[in-house]
Amino acid sequence: MSTRVLTSWRRVRPQAFVGLWALCVAFLSTPSSAQTQTNSQSTQRAINFLSADVVTWVNENNCAACHRVGASTYGMAAARANGYDMTVVAANGRTNQANLETLGQRIRNEQLPDGSWIHTGNAFRNEKTSFATFGLAGYDQNVSTQYSSALVAAANWALATQEASGRWVSDHASYPVDHGSVPTTSRIMTGIAQAKQRVDPARAAQYQAALDRAAAYLRANLDNPDTSAPGNGMPYTFQVAWAVVGLKAAGPGPSNANTAAIDTLANRLLTRTSPGNPGWGDLPNAAANDVATGSAIYALCLAGREPATDPRVRSSIEWLKTRQASDGSWRTGSATFDIPTTFASLGLSCYGDFSVHVKVVGDARKELAIGSQQAQQVTFTFNVKNHGYQADTYTLSTTGGLPGWASFPTPVSLFLPAGDDANVTVTVTAPANLLPSLLSEFTLVATSGGAPGVSGSARATAYTPPLPPVTGLPTTTLIQTPAVNAHIIIGNGNVLSARVRDSANLPVTGPNRGVVTFYVAGIPVGGDADVDGDGLFTFNWVPPTDTWTITGPQDFRAVYSGVERTPPLANLLGSTDSRTVIIDEFPHLTPMVTIGNPPAYTRETTLDIWGYATPRAPGAVVTYAAFIINGSTTIPLTPGNGGLVYTTITLQEGPNIIQLTARDSFGGVTTKQVNLTVDRVAPILTIVSPTNGASVSNLNVTVTSSVQDQTPVTVETQWVAKSLLEFGNGTVEHTVPMNAGNQVILVRATDSAFNVTEKLLTLWVDPGQPTVTTNPGDGQLYGPLANHALNYTVNVQSLSATTVRINGGAPMAVARGGGAVQTTLTLNPGVNNLSIITTSETGVTTTTTRTVRYDVQAPTATLLSPTEGGTASGTITLRARVTDNFSTVSNVGFSRDMSGIRAGSLQADGTWTAALDTRELLDGAHTIDVWTSDSVGNSTVQRFNFFVDN
């Protein structure tokens, strides 16, 4: 992060800046152990850190209306929903759950009567409200609905303050935490979307309209490069991520415009690179940091991108884990650690071991006929996706519906391997003689068997026309029972009732005057159309012991749908009343269930399975026990001695889920499950490099292998190097020592079911340089040759086969072990330079330089005495200087007038001499002939004229 981050956060807490900065520097130097941990382990450590650190900060600063608390609350709530352990005791001596509840309560307590939050005075209202609303949305969705009314109040404030453009402007410039109006808008959108589930249809329509305006604002600014603090741009990575969060909250949008925009932003993130590592920086090509990377991973998760199919997501997750400090936080370059830790944990928890997403496929609202003499049915289709890393079995159940209505899912349980999804149908049966303006909501809940507390849900509505109005006269709904903070015990009956009055304070009585639907913890549990016309909308609710798991303070809400009346009567709008109730656990201990230890992976398709099912409540007996295989095959068993149950089961290839469920005579139910994968297929092993039969020049050979399998695979190379591919797919590189010569490398891939694939890699290994000699040797001299051709031999000593090239000519091959090649060189007069490049089959090269001198020119003589054309008399000494270009002068002779040759004598000064008595000659013109030859046989005669005068 930049210095701007430290400056802006210093304004929040100036008295602690120096100490926190020193602490940050100290932790930056602490080696991280995160690279050895799974996503789940890394996220759990982050939650443990956030839990204590944020609560301590809140207590020290007496402030919860700030970015630290809202963002951390949302992050911790999201992790809780994905099955992370909230019972861990954090550094402040309290459990994660207790700390999370404290944060939610502090946010609620600091809310102003108008539904907003401020920092001090009237400062930063939009920013503080956006973060507080964001935190409450996560708390309401994933922790407890006890503050649903506060969330609705915040949404109402937001509707009154939304600008015409659709945005909520940023009024606090703190880079990167709340920089720009896009993040501010997206956080408030998240709160409105969650609050929409807590209000009547008319108010929900207003909320959706606000979301649609905000989504249009985000779509209009997808390419806005504005970097100013209050601006509408999204050039920064964290702004792109926030835009995905907001668009996701708004829903698909008109003609799926929001979905298309999310896809555009996800592609933008995936193509935005950071030099040196796979994380994300604030801008394209900027150095990666933890806030940008964590927020990008979370956004890509919301966009549906999967690590299994997108290497960029997978590698960035692994890089982010290496950045985690030893205390579980992320703190690079910043004195405040909660924001980078929050977004890192958001991204990682979104890709956790257990996670399930549920959505409606097709129409989420279907119409039934009024006054039909027969019962009617409608069918909704839901999609359930295992968004986790582990296979899981989901118990499917439906809640909601008016009295006399029924709903059931098909199937009732579902087994899904990691990443898979399947469709589930929910059939709704409505009774005969339906009245107008009925609104009956049903929620499909998919509950994880692998991680307690993990579930997903989606809601559909069956109705009779007309739909609830969005304009008309206001109404007031008043809950009658249960009382505020009343206790509702799971397994016991509870009367839920409410009255509705119109704007004239007259009671609204049924039938045909709308429906009151009762929600507990955000789940529609029943409703009433006041068929008896007494003005009391009533439903008797018994929380089921086998499916209801939500306890503690929760929101109880009566939502009147409203009714459309025939003109000139005005429509009656919907209205809502809510209060907190306390849901108590089933008062008896449920049975104890234990499953024996089957292997996690096996090659066998049959398995002897055993377990124990024993009652824990005094006086209870186990009335039912059964193994359930893959959510479909049920094997009822009678517990034997000590509650022992056992049987032989048949498994399917691939992931399997084995559940043992037991019910006692008090109605208590306990289900345990184990995951088991049958893998009868050996890993697909491919040696990527080097290729088989290749020649290598290094005694340490790097072997790259690729593996594909459905279970974790161990790859072993030549018994000396070993790696584990946790997800069964990927590549490994192993460097192994080799001897020279022909070598064989064994690569073995063993999956978790002990299926083995082996590949042999044959290599020729030779790091040595060829040794080269030549015949003739370097610098040899030759005289005239026929056609100027010289026979030339290159001798090579090498373990490997080699090729020889002379002056870039055609290659000449030498077999392994060395040898000689012969060629004919065409010489040019003078010095012939030879570059002999000898390359072994392993790529090692020896360059040898040689010269061959070629002399085809005879020596040259210069007559020094007598001089050319001079006159001599008496006995004289003939003197000549003789030179040769390349050879040595071997013989020099003198003659006069082409007769009487005399041998020349070499003198100390390099000249050649002989005596001549000119008196033997007649006076007049004569010639001196110099006869010369060199050591390679070149010879010539040169003639010089002189005169004799005796």
RAPEVEN-V852851 format. One line per field, one symbol per residue. phi: phi as a letter, one per 20 degrees, with the letter a starting at -180 (. if undefined). psi: psi as a letter, one per 40 degrees, with the letter a starting at -180 (. if undefined). Layout:
phi->???
psi->???
//
This chain:
phi->.efgffffffffbffdffffffffffffeefedffedfgffffffffffggfffffffffdlbdebfffffffffffffgfenffeefeefendfgfffffffffffffeffgendccecmcelfffffffffgfffffffcdbefdgffffffffffffdffffoedffdbecfefceneffgfffffffffffgfdcfgfffffffffffffffffffdgdfegdffefdfcfegfffffffgfffffnfnfllffffffffffffffeeecfnbefdefcgmeffbffffffffffffffnedffdcgfffffffffffefffenedbfmbeddfffffffffffffdffcacdcbednfeccedeemffcfccccdddddceeeedfbddedbccoofgnecbbecfebbdcfgnebbecddedddfflfefleccecdedddfeebgnebcbbcccdbdfefgfdcqefccdcfdbffgmfeddgndebedbbdccefemefecefmcncddddclmdfdrabdlffmemdecbeddfffececfcnfbedcddefnbedfgefefdffbccbbecdeefgfdffgeccdfefffbbeedcbedbacccfdfgnecfebbbeddlmceddfcdgegmnfcbaddddefofcdddcdbcdfenfccccbcdbdecddfgedcefbfffnfdcdcfddeddcdccaecgcddcclmdcbbdefdncqccdcdcfcefofccdddcdcefemfccccddecddbefefdccccfffmfdcegcfllecfccddcdafefccdcdlmfffcecfgnnrccdbddeedgoeeeddddddefenecddddcccecdcdffddcfebffgnedcbmecdfccdcccfcedfdbcccbdlmbmfdfedfefenedcbebefffdffpebcdddecbdfdnfbacddcebcdbd
psi->iiddddddddddgdeeddddddddddddehiiedeeiiddddddddddddddddddddddefhegidddddddddddddddeeiheehhadeeiiddddddddddddddehideeiiicibfifdddddddddddddddddecieefddddddddddddeehideeihihfhgghedfhiedddddddddddddddeeiidddddddddddddddddddefdeheheideaeifdidddddddddddddeadihffddddddddddddddehihheieaiidiheihiidddddddddddddeehhddehdddddddddddeehideeihfheiehedddddddddddddfadhihhhihhahehiiiiheheiiiiihihihhhheaeiiihhhhiiiaiiheiiiiihieihhhiheiiiihihhhhiiifiiifihhihhhhhhhedhhehiiiihihhiiiiihieiaiiihhhhdiiihfihhhheiihhhiiihiaeefiihiaaffaihhhhhfehheiiiefdefeehhihhhhhhdedhehiahihhhhhhdiihihieiiihiiiiiiihihhiiheihiihhhhigiidiieieihhiiahhiidhheiihehiihhhfedhhgiihhaheehiiihihiihaiihhihiihieeehhhhiiihhhhhehiihhhhdiiiheihiehehhhhhihihieihhhhhhfeehhihhdeeiaiihhhiiiiiahihhhhhhhieefhhhiihhhihhheihihhiihiaheihiahihefhhhhhhhhhidiiiihhhfeaiihihiieiaiiiihhhiihahhhhhhhhhieeehhhhhhiihhhhehiihihhdhiiheihiiahihhhihhiiddaihdhhiiihffifhhhihhideeihiiihheeeiiiahiihhhhiiaeeehiihhhiiiihg.
//
